[in-house]
Amino acid sequence: MRSLFVLPLLLCGACTIQGANEQGIIKGADEFEFLYRVKLPEITGTARIWMPLAKTDAFQTVSVEELKIPMKWDKVHDRDYGNDICVLNAQPRDSGKTIELRYKVIRKEKAAYPAGNAEAAQYLRPEKLVPVNETFKTLAEKATAGKTDDLDRAKALYDHVISRMRYDKSGTRWGRGDAVYACDARTGNCTDFHAYFIALSRSINIPARFAIGATIPADKNEGQIDGYHCWAEFLADGQWVPVDISEAWKNPKLADYYFGHNPANRFELTKGRDLVVDPEPESGPINFLVYPLLEMNGEVIKPETTFEFRRIGA
């Protein structure tokens, strides 16, 4: 077994290397407060909301500093990935209320790490928008021709996605993590890039999985965060290897870094796709969960959601 991308993980506030902020990455570790704020729309009739609750894992230590949820709620877990999810039942009297979750986070840079007892077969199965079919298998086999090692094959797929796709949020179908759309349109955002990579990987028997959260800006110490970000991991030589293909596309000089690393200035909210929860949304399993899912009178509504951060010790 090869040991991949071993780096010292330093627990220090805003630890950087020379030029790291200019590149948008922080190595070592980062420490920050993260504010997740949701403003509810006018509630008419029956409404239910599912929101992610961040949790501690091997690469992030999460403490809840403030939990402002001014209505009845329950914490549940999805069936397959163990995400913590807040489920709220909103009434008309809750119209316009604000929900705020404030976290303190110590996040370590992520490199390849042991797979442990994870069930690899779980990450070979197709998902609603990430099928495993002959189209993906043919593309993957062509991209990996002549390579037998899973790490080398995954690197070939990584390079294939970078060269084939373009980061472009035009049109209406991007952003759903639809691997077929990404394959056909050859454009999309981070969800589309990584859905395509995961579909290719699984089609040639390389387990791969999805995670989503946010990038904490490296070039400032507080402010608003412009939306979510997601990434992927694949299994090779008994280790999970992180990749961030959309960021590698946008920053070609960091393409080697993003094959095998996530910088410390990240915050993970949930793992996985097609999340099965109880109570289940009328719309079915949750595609992925980063912004709240609000269903009202049988329709999905997008509430106003903002992310803010403040770096600690800067």
C-alpha positions as CSV (number, residue, x, y, z in Angstrom):
1,M,0.0,0.0,0.0
2,R,1.3,3.4,-0.9
3,S,1.1,6.3,1.5
4,L,-0.3,9.3,-0.5
5,F,0.2,13.0,-0.1
6,V,1.3,12.9,3.6
7,L,1.5,16.4,5.0
8,P,1.8,17.7,8.5
9,L,-1.5,19.1,9.7
10,L,-0.8,22.0,12.0
11,L,-3.5,23.2,14.4
12,C,-3.0,27.0,14.2
13,G,-5.2,29.9,13.3
14,A,-5.0,30.9,9.6
15,C,-1.8,29.0,9.0
16,T,-0.6,29.8,5.4
17,I,2.3,29.2,3.1
18,Q,4.0,31.9,1.1
19,G,1.5,33.1,-1.6
20,A,-1.3,30.9,-0.3
21,N,-3.8,33.8,0.0
22,E,-3.1,34.9,-3.6
23,Q,-3.8,31.3,-4.7
24,G,-7.0,31.1,-2.6
25,I,-5.8,28.2,-0.5
26,I,-4.7,27.9,3.2
27,K,-2.5,25.0,4.1
28,G,-2.1,23.5,7.5
29,A,-5.2,24.6,9.4
30,D,-7.7,27.4,9.5
31,E,-10.0,28.6,12.4
32,F,-13.1,30.6,11.8
33,E,-16.7,31.3,12.8
34,F,-19.3,30.4,10.2
35,L,-22.8,31.9,10.2
36,Y,-25.6,30.1,8.4
37,R,-28.6,32.4,8.1
38,V,-32.1,31.7,6.6
39,K,-34.9,34.2,6.2
40,L,-38.3,32.5,5.8
41,P,-40.7,33.7,3.2
42,E,-44.4,34.2,3.8
43,I,-45.7,30.9,5.0
44,T,-49.1,30.0,3.7
45,G,-50.6,26.6,4.7
46,T,-48.3,23.7,5.5
47,A,-44.5,24.1,5.3
48,R,-41.6,21.9,6.3
49,I,-37.9,22.6,6.1
50,W,-34.8,20.4,6.0
51,M,-31.5,22.1,6.9
52,P,-28.0,20.7,7.3
53,L,-26.3,20.7,10.7
54,A,-22.5,20.6,10.5
55,K,-20.7,18.0,12.6
56,T,-17.2,17.2,13.7
57,D,-15.1,14.6,11.8
58,A,-11.4,13.8,11.4
59,F,-10.7,17.0,9.5
60,Q,-13.0,19.6,11.2
61,T,-13.9,20.2,14.8
62,V,-17.2,22.0,15.0
63,S,-18.7,23.7,18.0
64,V,-22.1,25.3,18.0
65,E,-21.9,28.8,19.4
66,E,-25.5,29.9,18.7
67,L,-28.5,28.0,17.6
68,K,-31.4,30.4,16.9
69,I,-34.3,28.4,15.6
70,P,-37.5,30.2,16.7
71,M,-39.9,27.4,16.1
72,K,-40.4,23.7,16.8
73,W,-37.7,21.5,15.2
74,D,-36.2,18.0,15.4
75,K,-32.7,16.6,14.6
76,V,-32.8,13.5,12.3
77,H,-30.1,11.6,10.4
78,D,-30.2,10.5,6.8
79,R,-30.2,6.7,6.3
80,D,-27.1,6.2,4.3
81,Y,-24.5,8.8,5.2
82,G,-25.3,9.8,8.8
83,N,-25.7,13.5,8.1
84,D,-27.3,15.6,10.9
85,I,-30.4,17.3,9.6
86,C,-32.7,19.8,11.2
87,V,-36.4,19.4,10.3
88,L,-38.7,22.3,11.0
89,N,-42.5,22.6,10.7
90,A,-43.3,26.2,9.9
91,Q,-46.7,27.9,10.4
92,P,-48.0,31.2,9.0
93,R,-47.0,32.9,12.2
94,D,-43.4,32.1,11.4
95,S,-43.4,34.2,8.2
96,G,-40.4,36.4,7.9
97,K,-38.6,34.8,10.8
98,T,-34.8,34.4,10.7
99,I,-32.9,31.2,11.5
100,E,-29.3,31.5,12.5
101,L,-26.7,28.8,13.1
102,R,-23.3,30.0,14.3
103,Y,-20.4,27.6,14.4
104,K,-16.8,27.8,15.6
105,V,-14.7,25.6,13.3
106,I,-11.1,24.3,13.3
107,R,-10.5,22.8,9.9
108,K,-7.4,20.9,8.9
109,E,-6.0,20.6,5.4
110,K,-7.1,17.3,3.9
111,A,-4.9,14.8,2.1
112,A,-5.4,11.1,1.3
113,Y,-6.4,9.2,4.5
114,P,-7.2,5.6,5.4
115,A,-10.5,4.2,4.2
116,G,-11.1,2.3,7.4
117,N,-14.2,0.1,7.4
118,A,-16.2,2.1,4.8
119,E,-18.3,0.0,2.6
120,A,-16.8,0.5,-0.9
121,A,-19.8,-1.0,-2.6
122,Q,-21.9,1.8,-1.4
123,Y,-19.9,4.2,-3.5
124,L,-20.2,2.2,-6.7
125,R,-23.9,2.3,-6.8
126,P,-25.7,4.7,-9.2
127,E,-27.7,7.7,-8.1
128,K,-30.6,9.5,-9.6
129,L,-28.5,12.1,-11.4
130,V,-25.3,10.0,-11.4
131,P,-26.0,6.9,-13.4
132,V,-23.5,4.1,-14.2
133,N,-23.9,3.2,-17.8
134,E,-22.1,2.2,-21.0
135,T,-21.6,5.8,-22.1
136,F,-19.6,6.6,-19.0
137,K,-17.8,3.3,-19.1
138,T,-16.7,3.9,-22.7
139,L,-15.4,7.4,-21.9
140,A,-13.7,6.2,-18.8
141,E,-12.0,3.3,-20.5
142,K,-10.8,5.5,-23.3
143,A,-9.4,8.1,-20.8
144,T,-7.6,5.4,-18.8
145,A,-6.3,3.2,-21.6
146,G,-3.0,1.6,-20.7
147,K,-3.3,2.3,-16.9
148,T,-4.0,-0.4,-14.4
149,D,-3.4,1.2,-11.0
150,D,-6.5,2.9,-9.5
151,L,-4.6,6.0,-8.5
152,D,-3.3,6.5,-12.0
153,R,-6.7,5.7,-13.6
154,A,-8.4,8.3,-11.3
155,K,-5.7,10.9,-12.3
156,A,-6.5,10.2,-15.9
157,L,-10.2,10.8,-15.3
158,Y,-9.4,13.9,-13.3
159,D,-7.4,15.3,-16.3
160,H,-10.1,14.2,-18.7
161,V,-12.8,16.2,-16.8
162,I,-10.6,19.3,-16.7
163,S,-9.9,19.1,-20.4
164,R,-13.4,18.2,-21.5
165,M,-15.5,20.5,-19.3
166,R,-15.8,24.3,-18.9
167,Y,-16.9,26.1,-15.8
168,D,-19.9,27.9,-17.0
169,K,-23.2,28.7,-15.3
170,S,-25.2,29.6,-18.4
171,G,-28.6,28.2,-19.1
172,T,-30.9,26.5,-16.6
173,R,-29.8,22.9,-16.1
174,W,-26.4,23.5,-14.4
175,G,-26.0,23.2,-10.7
176,R,-28.0,20.0,-10.1
177,G,-25.0,17.6,-10.2
178,D,-26.4,15.9,-13.3
179,A,-23.7,13.7,-14.8
180,V,-25.5,13.2,-18.1
181,Y,-26.0,16.9,-18.5
182,A,-22.4,17.5,-17.7
183,C,-21.3,14.9,-20.2
184,D,-23.4,16.3,-23.0
185,A,-23.2,20.0,-22.4
186,R,-19.5,19.9,-21.2
187,T,-20.3,22.8,-18.9
188,G,-21.5,23.4,-15.4
189,N,-20.5,24.3,-11.9
190,C,-18.7,22.3,-9.2
191,T,-21.7,19.9,-8.7
192,D,-21.6,19.1,-12.4
193,F,-17.9,18.6,-12.6
194,H,-17.8,16.2,-9.7
195,A,-21.0,14.3,-10.7
196,Y,-19.3,13.6,-14.1
197,F,-16.1,12.5,-12.4
198,I,-18.0,10.3,-9.9
199,A,-20.0,8.7,-12.7
200,L,-16.8,8.0,-14.7
201,S,-15.0,6.5,-11.7
202,R,-17.8,4.2,-10.7
203,S,-18.3,3.0,-14.2
204,I,-14.8,1.4,-14.1
205,N,-15.1,0.2,-10.5
206,I,-13.4,3.0,-8.6
207,P,-15.5,3.9,-5.6
208,A,-16.2,7.7,-5.5
209,R,-18.3,10.0,-3.3
210,F,-19.5,13.5,-3.0
211,A,-19.4,16.2,-0.2
212,I,-20.6,19.8,-0.1
213,G,-20.2,22.9,2.0
214,A,-18.4,26.2,1.5
215,T,-15.0,27.7,0.7
216,I,-13.8,30.2,3.3
217,P,-12.1,33.1,1.4
218,A,-8.4,33.1,2.0
219,D,-7.8,36.8,1.0
220,K,-9.9,38.4,3.8
221,N,-10.8,37.6,7.4
222,E,-14.5,38.3,7.5
223,G,-17.5,38.9,5.3
224,Q,-20.1,37.1,3.2
225,I,-19.4,33.9,1.3
226,D,-20.5,33.7,-2.3
227,G,-22.5,30.5,-2.3
228,Y,-21.7,26.8,-1.7
229,H,-18.8,24.6,-3.0
230,C,-18.5,20.9,-3.4
231,W,-15.8,18.3,-4.1
232,A,-15.3,14.6,-4.4
233,E,-13.2,11.7,-3.1
234,F,-12.2,8.4,-4.7
235,L,-10.9,5.2,-3.2
236,A,-7.4,3.9,-4.2
237,D,-4.8,1.8,-2.4
238,G,-7.0,1.6,0.7
239,Q,-7.2,5.4,1.0
240,W,-9.7,8.1,0.2
241,V,-8.2,10.7,-2.0
242,P,-9.8,14.2,-2.2
243,V,-10.1,16.0,-5.5
244,D,-11.5,19.4,-6.5
245,I,-11.8,19.5,-10.2
246,S,-13.7,22.7,-10.8
247,E,-11.2,24.7,-8.7
248,A,-8.4,23.0,-10.7
249,W,-10.1,24.1,-13.9
250,K,-10.3,27.6,-12.7
251,N,-6.7,27.6,-11.3
252,P,-4.5,25.4,-13.6
253,K,-1.4,26.1,-11.6
254,L,-3.1,24.3,-8.7
255,A,-4.2,21.3,-10.6
256,D,-1.6,19.1,-9.1
257,Y,-2.5,20.3,-5.6
258,Y,-6.2,19.7,-6.0
259,F,-5.6,16.1,-7.0
260,G,-5.1,14.8,-3.5
261,H,-5.9,17.8,-1.3
262,N,-8.6,20.0,0.1
263,P,-7.2,23.2,1.6
264,A,-7.9,24.1,5.2
265,N,-10.2,27.0,4.3
266,R,-13.2,24.7,3.7
267,F,-16.3,23.8,5.7
268,E,-18.2,20.6,5.1
269,L,-21.9,20.6,5.7
270,T,-23.1,17.2,4.3
271,K,-21.9,14.1,2.5
272,G,-23.6,12.1,-0.3
273,R,-26.5,12.4,-2.7
274,D,-30.1,11.2,-2.8
275,L,-30.4,11.6,1.0
276,V,-33.2,9.5,2.5
277,V,-34.7,11.0,5.7
278,D,-37.7,10.6,7.9
279,P,-39.9,12.6,7.5
280,E,-39.2,12.4,3.8
281,P,-39.9,15.4,1.5
282,E,-42.8,15.0,-0.9
283,S,-40.2,15.6,-3.7
284,G,-38.4,12.4,-2.6
285,P,-34.8,11.8,-1.6
286,I,-32.8,15.0,-1.3
287,N,-30.5,15.5,-4.3
288,F,-27.9,17.1,-2.0
289,L,-28.2,19.3,1.0
290,V,-26.4,22.6,1.5
291,Y,-29.2,25.3,1.3
292,P,-32.4,24.6,3.1
293,L,-35.1,22.5,1.3
294,L,-38.4,24.2,2.0
295,E,-41.6,22.5,0.8
296,M,-44.9,24.5,1.1
297,N,-48.2,23.3,-0.1
298,G,-46.5,20.6,-2.2
299,E,-44.1,23.1,-3.9
300,V,-40.4,23.6,-3.4
301,I,-39.6,27.2,-2.4
302,K,-36.1,28.7,-2.1
303,P,-35.7,30.8,1.0
304,E,-33.2,33.6,1.3
305,T,-30.0,32.0,2.6
306,T,-26.6,33.7,3.3
307,F,-23.3,32.4,4.6
308,E,-20.9,34.7,6.5
309,F,-17.6,34.0,8.2
310,R,-15.1,35.6,10.6
311,R,-11.5,34.2,10.9
312,I,-10.4,33.7,14.5
313,G,-7.0,34.8,15.6
314,A,-6.2,36.7,12.4
